[in-house]
Amino acid sequence: MQASKQIALNARVPLALKRELDITTARKGISKQDAVVQALELWLRAAEPKDRRKRLPVPVIRTGRRATLNLTNEKIDEILFG
Protein backbone atom coordinates (compact mmCIF):
# COMPACT_ATOMS: atom_id res chain seq x y z
CA MET A 1 0.00 0.00 0.00
CA GLN A 2 1.42 3.39 -0.90
CA ALA A 3 2.34 5.93 1.76
CA SER A 4 -0.47 8.32 2.50
CA LYS A 5 -1.97 10.30 5.30
CA GLN A 6 -2.39 8.15 8.39
CA ILE A 7 -5.08 8.18 11.04
CA ALA A 8 -5.46 6.44 14.38
CA LEU A 9 -7.55 3.30 14.53
CA ASN A 10 -8.88 2.06 17.85
CA ALA A 11 -10.24 -1.43 18.34
CA ARG A 12 -11.16 -3.59 21.30
CA VAL A 13 -9.56 -7.03 21.09
CA PRO A 14 -9.42 -9.95 23.51
CA LEU A 15 -6.56 -9.66 26.00
CA ALA A 16 -5.07 -12.99 24.86
CA LEU A 17 -4.92 -11.74 21.27
CA LYS A 18 -3.23 -8.51 22.38
CA ARG A 19 -0.64 -10.49 24.35
CA GLU A 20 0.01 -12.74 21.34
CA LEU A 21 0.46 -9.64 19.19
CA ASP A 22 2.95 -8.18 21.68
CA ILE A 23 4.99 -11.40 21.83
CA THR A 24 4.98 -12.06 18.09
CA THR A 25 5.89 -8.52 17.07
CA ALA A 26 8.72 -8.48 19.63
CA ARG A 27 10.07 -11.79 18.30
CA LYS A 28 9.89 -10.59 14.68
CA GLY A 29 11.27 -7.16 15.51
CA ILE A 30 8.42 -5.22 13.91
CA SER A 31 6.10 -2.63 15.34
CA LYS A 32 2.54 -3.49 16.34
CA GLN A 33 1.38 -0.82 13.92
CA ASP A 34 3.15 -2.52 11.00
CA ALA A 35 1.74 -5.90 12.02
CA VAL A 36 -1.82 -4.56 12.19
CA VAL A 37 -1.48 -2.78 8.83
CA GLN A 38 -0.16 -5.99 7.22
CA ALA A 39 -3.00 -8.02 8.74
CA LEU A 40 -5.62 -5.55 7.51
CA GLU A 41 -4.13 -5.53 4.00
CA LEU A 42 -4.19 -9.34 3.85
CA TRP A 43 -7.74 -9.49 5.16
CA LEU A 44 -8.98 -6.87 2.69
CA ARG A 45 -7.28 -8.65 -0.23
CA ALA A 46 -8.92 -11.94 0.78
CA ALA A 47 -12.31 -10.21 0.98
CA GLU A 48 -12.12 -8.90 -2.62
CA PRO A 49 -14.53 -10.57 -5.04
CA LYS A 50 -12.92 -13.13 -7.31
CA ASP A 51 -12.48 -12.38 -11.00
CA ARG A 52 -15.71 -13.61 -12.57
CA ARG A 53 -14.03 -14.14 -15.93
CA LYS A 54 -12.26 -17.19 -14.53
CA ARG A 55 -15.11 -19.65 -14.76
CA LEU A 56 -14.85 -23.38 -14.59
CA PRO A 57 -15.50 -25.19 -17.86
CA VAL A 58 -18.82 -26.95 -18.22
CA PRO A 59 -18.33 -30.72 -18.41
CA VAL A 60 -19.08 -32.11 -21.87
CA ILE A 61 -20.86 -35.44 -22.07
CA ARG A 62 -20.13 -37.21 -25.37
CA THR A 63 -23.04 -39.27 -26.69
CA GLY A 64 -21.89 -40.02 -30.23
CA ARG A 65 -24.90 -38.29 -31.74
CA ARG A 66 -26.17 -34.76 -32.15
CA ALA A 67 -28.93 -34.29 -29.65
CA THR A 68 -29.73 -32.86 -26.28
CA LEU A 69 -29.85 -34.98 -23.19
CA ASN A 70 -32.74 -35.11 -20.79
CA LEU A 71 -30.95 -35.41 -17.49
CA THR A 72 -32.45 -35.32 -14.05
CA ASN A 73 -30.62 -33.85 -11.08
CA GLU A 74 -30.14 -37.38 -9.75
CA LYS A 75 -28.53 -38.52 -13.04
CA ILE A 76 -26.24 -35.48 -13.06
CA ASP A 77 -25.18 -36.23 -9.48
CA GLU A 78 -24.52 -39.85 -10.46
CA ILE A 79 -22.36 -38.76 -13.42
CA LEU A 80 -20.39 -36.20 -11.42
CA PHE A 81 -20.02 -37.99 -8.10
CA GLY A 82 -20.40 -41.66 -9.03
LINJOHU-V363661 format. One record per residue. RES is the residue in one letter. PHI is phi as a letter, one per 20 degrees, with the letter a starting at -180 (* if undefined). PSI is psi in degrees with one decimal (999 if undefined). Layout:
# LINJOHU-V363661
<<RES PHI PSI> <RES PHI PSI>>
This chain:
# LINJOHU-V363661
<<M * 136.5> <Q f 152.8> <A f 134.5> <S b -177.9> <K g 138.4> <Q d 149.8> <I c 162.8> <A e 144.4> <L c 120.6> <N d 137.4> <A b 144.1> <R e 125.2> <V c 156.6> <P g 144.8> <L g -39.7> <A f -38.1> <L f -40.8> <K f -42.6> <R f -41.1> <E f -38.2> <L f -46.6> <D g -46.9> <I f -46.5> <T f -42.1> <T f -36.3> <A f -43.0> <R f -39.9> <K e -13.2> <G m 33.4> <I c 161.5> <S f 155.6> <K f -35.7> <Q f -46.7> <D f -40.5> <A f -42.9> <V f -41.3> <V f -44.7> <Q f -43.3> <A f -41.7> <L f -41.4> <E f -44.8> <L f -44.5> <W f -43.1> <L f -38.8> <R f -40.3> <A f -26.3> <A e -8.8> <E f 142.8> <P f 145.2> <K f 154.5> <D f 116.5> <R f -13.1> <R f -18.5> <K e 80.2> <R e 151.4> <L f 144.3> <P f 147.1> <V f 131.3> <P f 136.9> <V d 128.7> <I d 114.4> <R e 127.7> <T d -14.9> <G n -1.2> <R b 160.7> <R e 108.4> <A a 170.2> <T e 156.0> <L d 140.9> <N e 96.8> <L d 138.8> <T e 165.3> <N f -36.9> <E f -41.5> <K f -39.6> <I f -44.8> <D f -40.5> <E f -41.1> <I f -43.5> <L f -40.3> <F d -1.1> <G n 999>>
